[in-house]
Amino acid sequence: MKRFSKDATKPAQRPRMEATSKNQPTTNSMPAATIPGPSEKMGEQRVVQELPVVDGIAQRNVQIYSTDELARRIKQPEIDDDFFRLTVDDAKLFKQRYDEERARNEILKTSEMRKREAESKKPTINYARLRFKLPNNLILEASFSGSESLGLIRDWLVAVCLEKANLELKGFDILFGLRPFKEGDYDRTVKDLGLIPATTLTIVLRPV
């Protein structure tokens, strides 16, 4: 039987650290790594695009066309019914992609990530392309800054419709969907009214 000396069974001694002097700092000499805050991260700051202005004049890019021309613009191409038929393999593939996306969202998405995703979906422009349906079956399109008021747009419509559409607007309402704007809304801005980035409005003449 082999015999082991007492020294061999002792644990290895750790090398002694040199004592630091009283004047020498005891903290680590390497600076701690700084983690950038939310405002310092790349790509967090979004550039907001404004309505182009040349020589102090807003470039509204005014366009006027008929409702028939609008219908031709938005007419969808004819698609064969077979295009919409799903095979068993298609259904399995869609189900697999749905399950994978759902699992990924449940694992990875934190509240901060959801907040950033919602922020990224907000418009990055501060002007709106507004389409006005006029009573004479014409369509008027123009761009407006997000800081311009609905009252300014109303006054602009009176002048432009008379000049370009041969339509005199004396008493009229502006409808957002089926709801006419209230008098207090005319002091609010395009951005406050949620008209960015593009909205269709309807001009309705009041009965005389």
Buried (B, 14 or more C-beta within 10 A) or exposed (E): EEEEEEEEEEEEEEEEEEEEEEEEEEEEEEEEEEEEEEEEEEEEEEEEEEBEEEEEEBEBEEEBEEEEEBEEEEEEEEEEEEEEEEEEEEEEEEEEEEEEEEEEEEEEEEEEEEEBEEEEEEBEBBBBBBBBBBBEEBBBBBBBBBBBBBBBBBEBBBEBBEEEBEBEBEEBBBBBEEEBBEEEBBEBBBBBBEBBEEBBBBBBBEEE
